[in-house]
Amino acid sequence: MSLLLAERGMDVEILYCGWRDEVDKPWASRYRDAGVRVRFLDRSEAVSPAYVADSWRAFQALASRHYDTIVLQDWQGLGAVSGLAKRVGLAFGSTRLVHHVHGPTEWLMEANRSVELAPADAATAHLERLSAEYADVVVGPSAHLVSWMDEHGWRLPDERHTVPYFTSRHLEALDAPLAGARPSTPLTELVFFGRLEERKGVRTLAAAINRLDPALLRGITITFMGRPAHFQPEDVLAMFDDEAQDALADIRFLTDLDQPEARAYLCGPGRVALIPSHLDNSPNVVYECIEDRVPFLASHAGGTGELIAEGDRSATLFDPNPASMAALLAPLLAAGTTPPPARPSYDGPALMAVWERLLRPAETPAPIERTDDTFVTVVIPHHDRPEHLLKAVQSVALQDHTDLEILVVDDGSSSPTTLDLLDRLPAMFKHRRLRVVRQENRYLGAARNTGAREASADWLVFLDDDDELTPTCVSTMIRAQRRTGARIVSVGFDVVDGTTLDHNPHLHTWIFLGSGIHLGSMMNNLGGAGMLVAKEDLLAVGGFHERHGVGHEDWRLYVAFALSGRAVTAVPLPLYRYRIRPNSMIRSTSAYANSTIVNEVFAEHLPPALDAWPMLLRSMAEVIAKQRGRIEYLEGHVASLDEQAAEFRRLLAVRSVAARQR
């Protein structure tokens, strides 16, 4: 599609989100020669959590330039952070975001009849939903897939379109006619066209063949043309009963053909392609058969039937079960000749006309909301860290949002240096209406709650005394709240080495999504310490927990908001500077106690018989993460051994050559 758009005079750029070493030179040259720019994702910066990293990097790359339209493919939710950024008013105000859906994780699980979904995969599936929800337009190659998303609770924009794929044939000429009618020839071979996996219907084909009269199979070869996936060739052979195997001329496997070789093979005489998928979106193998005029039979599953001209469907399509497939195969085998190829239901010019409408510039964006009319209290809980406290207060004083007060809640400090600073602070920052409230030492959560009760404003921002806000943090959160109506807004943070006061090397960036409560017992993707929250709602949910020596106050609060139906969102920018030190709370508190404090909120919303579920999910997530870590270590070790073995073989070859020369 990019090449076709460039041919029509559009300025086209591709942001390639795979790895640079996957791009072969002919691929890159073809786009360069057509005037299509190719950019690569910059992975030099460490970003957490891992499942959000590439989506955030893509947002950073896309936001660095202006585009009229951005087409975001659905794989791994790469467009989710860009969509969230537009939703909260960060970027893309005059850019249309088009979510192009191909086969989301949840759909693939259903298609493959799989029940395996690790926590990281579940998070990726959530990203894919967000990318569609936050887009201006959703485009799918089949009505089946868009309907499936609706039926499974995806929140899609009002504008959605069904547009079949462009293929290589359209590059020759958009309205190029298909190849001429292929003459009928004696039928000698049935070719399974697809990977050897459950979703592609390997079992269905074998079961259908087993149902047929063996006399119909005599002289027929069955060829499986596709790479092994769930099944190896020996697994497939075992699916055919002895009677069918005795009747067939052969059962063969072609597992190493590339796309041009596979298409050329299918074009040979006497061959009919079989595509018995349980579920397919808009399968490329069907496009290829139609364009090459290869006769084929396919299951009427998913969006396959939408690609075939209505008058050809009854002779081409069967229901995705062995009985229906056998019923269509039997008369074909009895006739003994290849059938006429099916015709397409689509044409190139019509597809391009739809895309040209989709790629129109966005409507004039809404004016940027005012943020200077929102009074905010910034609450800074503090305990005996005067140097850090001063830097934290200074970061608030530098905010571009000026309608605020600073409320320092001293949680039982005792050092003379601290007490002296606390006495002087109100005068030092009088222009920012700084107040100091003192209490006995009751730990972080209690200090925050005191600040909430004592605050003059209806909206609160919390800042730990060893952290800092970037100058636009408060105003950006207010804008996000105005755009979304959220009752709590989080920002991402830059994690820095806090070992010393002034030299703080950047460690990594952490980005939150402000959504996905169904994942909230396994991971915190809702928000962190940097937040804007409605005072009324904070107090209504009970505020922060006040257990001494237990962390995750923020995580627990976001969960309480989400489970009580209060809107949560996040700003996907690191506007909060988070210092981490050897004695930081996250490192010095009990992981078990921290998890328990979060899971208790989930348990309050579950029947008593299920109150152990949140901790069970959390434990399973930890076990899976450790297992994945071991697997990655072993894979790296095996790769290292392979490299050593290759070097050893090279040295042996050199020594062998040297020995022969002597």
ZAKOL-833962 format. One line per 8 residues: number of its first residue (from 1); for each residue x, y, z of C-alpha. Coordinates in steps of 0.1 Angstrom, whole numbers. Layout:
<sites>
NUM) X/Y/Z; ...;
</sites>
This chain:
<sites>
1) 0/0/0; 29/24/8; 43/19/-27; 9/25/-43; 3/57/-23; 38/70/-32; 30/64/-69; -1/86/-65;
9) 21/115/-53; 16/111/-15; 45/118/9; 49/84/26; 71/72/55; 74/39/72; 84/35/108; 98/0/109;
17) 94/-14/144; 111/-47/139; 149/-51/143; 171/-34/118; 190/-66/110; 158/-81/97; 157/-57/68; 173/-71/36;
25) 188/-47/11; 164/-54/-17; 135/-46/6; 150/-13/17; 161/-4/-19; 126/-10/-33; 111/16/-9; 140/40/-14;
33) 137/39/-51; 99/46/-48; 105/77/-27; 92/60/5; 113/69/36; 120/42/61; 128/50/97; 138/25/124;
41) 127/24/160; 153/38/184; 158/12/212; 188/29/228; 168/41/259; 157/16/286; 119/16/290; 98/-3/315;
49) 76/-23/316; 89/-43/287; 55/-48/271; 50/-11/268; 85/-2/256; 81/-4/219; 47/13/219; 62/42/238;
57) 92/43/215; 69/44/185; 50/73/201; 83/92/206; 93/87/170; 59/96/156; 54/127/178; 87/141/166;
65) 72/150/132; 39/161/118; 18/137/98; -17/142/84; -25/105/90; -8/77/108; -17/41/101; -10/19/131;
73) -10/-18/127; -24/-38/156; 5/-62/163; 15/-60/200; -4/-27/204; 23/-6/189; -2/23/185; -15/22/221;
81) 7/48/236; 2/72/206; -35/68/210; -34/75/247; -12/105/241; -38/119/217; -66/112/242; -49/131/270;
89) -39/160/248; -2/154/244; 1/150/207; -16/143/173; -43/170/177; -44/175/139; -35/139/129; -59/111/121;
97) -49/78/138; -60/48/118; -59/14/136; -53/-13/110; -63/-46/125; -49/-79/112; -52/-105/139; -50/-95/176;
105) -37/-118/203; -71/-127/217; -84/-136/182; -54/-157/175; -59/-176/208; -95/-184/199; -84/-194/164; -56/-216/176;
113) -79/-230/204; -51/-221/229; -55/-215/266; -19/-204/272; -16/-167/280; 13/-155/301; 9/-122/321; 31/-103/296;
121) 10/-116/267; -22/-106/285; -7/-71/289; 1/-71/251; -35/-81/244; -46/-51/265; -24/-28/245; -40/-40/213;
129) -74/-31/227; -62/3/237; -47/10/202; -81/3/186; -101/22/213; -80/54/211; -79/55/173; -100/78/152;
137) -107/50/127; -105/12/127; -99/-6/94; -101/-44/90; -96/-65/59; -128/-84/68; -162/-76/83; -157/-108/103;
145) -128/-94/123; -144/-60/131; -177/-78/141; -156/-102/163; -141/-72/181; -175/-57/187; -188/-91/200; -159/-94/224;
153) -163/-61/241; -138/-40/223; -146/-3/225; -142/8/189; -145/43/174; -177/50/154; -158/51/121; -148/17/110;
161) -142/2/75; -137/-31/58; -110/-30/31; -93/-61/18; -56/-61/15; -36/-47/-14; -13/-73/-29; 18/-74/-51;
169) -5/-77/-82; -18/-42/-75; 18/-28/-78; 18/-38/-115; -14/-18/-122; -41/-10/-98; -68/-23/-121; -47/-51/-137;
177) -69/-80/-148; -64/-114/-133; -46/-141/-154; -67/-157/-180; -89/-187/-173; -68/-218/-164; -78/-248/-184; -92/-278/-166;
185) -67/-307/-162; -69/-342/-147; -69/-339/-109; -38/-356/-94; -29/-337/-63; -46/-320/-33; -23/-294/-18; -28/-282/18;
193) -17/-246/17; -7/-233/52; 14/-238/83; 11/-272/101; -8/-258/130; -42/-264/147; -58/-232/134; -50/-240/98;
201) -72/-272/99; -47/-300/96; -69/-323/116; -100/-313/97; -83/-322/64; -71/-356/76; -105/-364/91; -123/-354/59;
209) -100/-377/38; -106/-406/62; -144/-402/56; -141/-406/19; -146/-437/-2; -110/-451/-7; -118/-456/-44; -120/-418/-48;
217) -85/-414/-34; -67/-438/-58; -40/-420/-77; -43/-389/-56; -13/-373/-39; -18/-351/-8; 9/-325/-3; 13/-304/28;
225) 30/-271/18; 38/-251/48; 63/-249/77; 58/-271/108; 43/-252/137; 21/-272/162; 26/-303/142; 56/-321/126;
233) 52/-342/95; 51/-375/115; 23/-360/136; 3/-353/105; 9/-387/90; -5/-403/121; -38/-385/116; -46/-406/84;
241) -61/-440/89; -45/-471/72; -72/-474/46; -67/-438/34; -29/-442/34; -32/-474/14; -55/-457/-12; -35/-425/-17;
249) -6/-424/-41; 15/-405/-17; 14/-381/13; 42/-355/9; 56/-325/28; 71/-294/13; 82/-274/43; 110/-251/30;
257) 95/-233/0; 95/-195/1; 64/-175/-11; 73/-173/-48; 82/-210/-49; 50/-220/-32; 29/-200/-56; 47/-214/-86;
265) 42/-249/-73; 4/-244/-69; 2/-232/-105; 13/-267/-118; -13/-288/-136; -36/-312/-118; -34/-294/-84; -62/-280/-62;
273) -53/-260/-31; -71/-269/2; -74/-242/29; -95/-258/58; -87/-232/85; -109/-232/116; -108/-194/117; -92/-169/94;
281) -94/-132/91; -85/-124/55; -60/-151/45; -32/-142/21; -33/-177/7; -68/-171/-6; -57/-138/-23; -28/-157/-39;
289) -50/-185/-52; -75/-160/-66; -48/-139/-83; -29/-169/-97; -61/-185/-109; -54/-216/-88; -85/-237/-81; -91/-241/-44;
297) -115/-252/-17; -116/-233/16; -135/-233/48; -162/-207/52; -146/-195/84; -140/-160/95; -135/-136/66; -125/-160/39;
305) -159/-161/21; -159/-123/19; -130/-124/-6; -149/-147/-31; -174/-136/-56; -209/-145/-44; -217/-167/-74; -186/-189/-67;
313) -190/-194/-30; -211/-226/-30; -186/-245/-52; -156/-232/-32; -166/-230/5; -173/-256/31; -181/-254/68; -150/-259/90;
321) -157/-295/99; -147/-329/83; -182/-338/72; -187/-306/52; -152/-307/37; -157/-344/27; -190/-335/11; -173/-309/-12;
329) -143/-331/-19; -163/-362/-30; -179/-348/-62; -146/-331/-71; -126/-363/-68; -154/-382/-86; -153/-357/-116; -115/-363/-118;
337) -107/-328/-132; -97/-295/-116; -126/-270/-111; -128/-234/-124; -109/-210/-102; -130/-187/-79; -133/-151/-88; -127/-122/-63;
345) -153/-100/-48; -130/-69/-47; -111/-48/-72; -81/-25/-68; -96/9/-78; -124/5/-52; -99/-4/-25; -77/26/-33;
353) -108/49/-33; -116/39/3; -80/45/14; -79/79/-2; -110/89/18; -94/74/50; -62/93/45; -78/127/44;
361) -64/152/70; -80/153/104; -107/179/113; -95/211/130; -85/200/165; -104/213/196; -87/244/212; -63/236/240;
369) -81/237/273; -72/263/299; -54/248/329; -46/280/348; -80/282/365; -75/250/385; -63/255/421; -40/226/432;
377) -24/216/464; 9/198/461; 14/176/491; 50/166/500; 53/141/529; 87/144/546; 109/128/572; 145/140/579;
385) 158/145/544; 163/183/543; 185/185/512; 162/164/492; 131/182/505; 145/215/493; 151/202/457; 115/187/457;
393) 100/221/468; 121/239/442; 108/217/415; 72/226/425; 81/263/426; 93/260/389; 60/247/376; 44/266/347;
401) 11/262/365; 11/289/392; -23/285/409; -11/262/436; -1/258/472; 27/236/486; 18/216/517; 48/200/534;
409) 37/173/559; 66/166/583; 63/131/596; 81/134/629; 115/147/618; 140/153/646; 173/165/632; 182/201/639;
417) 190/208/603; 156/195/592; 137/215/619; 156/247/609; 147/242/572; 110/236/581; 109/268/600; 124/288/571;
425) 105/272/542; 72/292/543; 91/325/540; 114/311/513; 85/301/491; 59/326/501; 50/333/465; 39/296/462;
433) 18/297/494; 39/271/512; 26/257/545; 41/231/569; 20/207/589; 37/186/616; 27/153/630; 43/124/650;
441) 60/98/628; 32/76/613; 48/66/580; 43/77/544; 6/68/539; -5/86/570; 15/117/561; -1/117/527;
449) -36/114/542; -29/142/566; -19/164/536; -51/154/518; -73/165/548; -54/197/553; -52/207/516; -71/239/506;
457) -76/227/470; -101/203/455; -73/187/434; -42/173/449; -7/164/435; 15/141/456; 53/144/455; 77/123/477;
465) 104/144/494; 133/128/475; 117/131/441; 111/160/417; 85/172/391; 94/185/357; 82/221/350; 51/211/330;
473) 40/181/352; 11/198/369; -3/216/339; -1/185/317; -20/164/343; -47/190/346; -51/191/308; -54/153/307;
481) -80/154/334; -100/180/315; -98/159/283; -109/126/299; -129/134/330; -106/111/350; -107/114/388; -70/104/391;
489) -43/110/366; -8/95/367; 24/104/349; 54/83/339; 87/87/356; 124/88/349; 141/65/374; 175/79/384;
497) 203/68/406; 197/86/439; 229/74/457; 241/110/457; 221/143/458; 233/160/427; 247/133/404; 218/112/393;
505) 225/91/362; 193/81/343; 185/44/347; 153/39/328; 119/54/319; 87/39/334; 54/44/315; 19/37/329;
513) -13/32/309; -39/42/334; -61/12/325; -62/-26/326; -76/-33/360; -80/-70/351; -42/-72/352; -39/-52/384;
521) -32/-80/408; -3/-92/386; 13/-59/376; 8/-22/381; 0/-7/348; -23/19/363; -1/46/378; 27/56/401;
529) 36/82/427; 32/112/404; -5/118/404; -33/144/402; -63/132/422; -97/146/432; -96/152/470; -132/142/474;
537) -127/108/457; -94/101/475; -111/105/509; -141/85/497; -120/54/489; -102/56/522; -71/74/511; -37/57/512;
545) -31/27/534; -12/35/567; 5/3/575; 40/9/587; 68/-7/567; 45/-17/538; 47/-1/503; 26/-1/472;
553) 4/28/486; 0/41/450; -8/8/434; -34/1/460; -50/35/456; -53/32/418; -69/-3/422; -94/12/447;
561) -103/39/422; -107/15/393; -127/-11/412; -151/16/426; -158/28/390; -138/60/392; -121/70/360; -84/65/359;
569) -60/77/331; -23/83/326; 0/107/308; 26/86/289; 55/110/295; 81/108/322; 72/140/341; 82/128/375;
577) 119/122/386; 120/92/408; 152/86/428; 161/50/437; 187/42/464; 199/11/481; 175/18/510; 145/29/489;
585) 112/16/501; 106/-7/471; 139/-24/480; 136/-24/518; 100/-36/523; 86/-71/521; 74/-82/486; 48/-104/502;
593) 34/-77/524; 34/-52/495; 15/-77/473; -10/-85/501; -19/-48/506; -29/-46/469; -47/-79/467; -68/-71/498;
601) -86/-45/477; -94/-71/450; -106/-95/477; -131/-69/490; -148/-70/456; -149/-109/454; -171/-135/471; -154/-149/502;
609) -148/-182/485; -126/-164/458; -107/-140/480; -74/-160/475; -76/-155/437; -56/-122/435; -27/-136/454; -28/-168/433;
617) -26/-147/401; 2/-126/415; 22/-158/425; 16/-174/391; 29/-142/374; 60/-143/395; 67/-179/387; 61/-174/350;
625) 84/-144/350; 112/-164/367; 107/-193/343; 109/-169/313; 141/-155/327; 157/-189/330; 146/-197/294; 161/-165/281;
633) 193/-173/300; 195/-208/286; 187/-195/251; 216/-170/254; 239/-197/267; 230/-220/238; 236/-192/214; 270/-186/230;
641) 279/-223/227; 268/-223/190; 292/-194/184; 320/-212/202; 313/-243/182; 314/-224/149; 347/-208/159; 361/-242/168;
649) 350/-257/135; 366/-227/117; 399/-233/136; 398/-270/127; 393/-262/91; 423/-238/92; 445/-264/108; 433/-290/83;
657) 443/-268/54; 476/-260/70; 483/-297/75; 475/-305/39; 499/-277/27; 527/-292/48;
</sites>
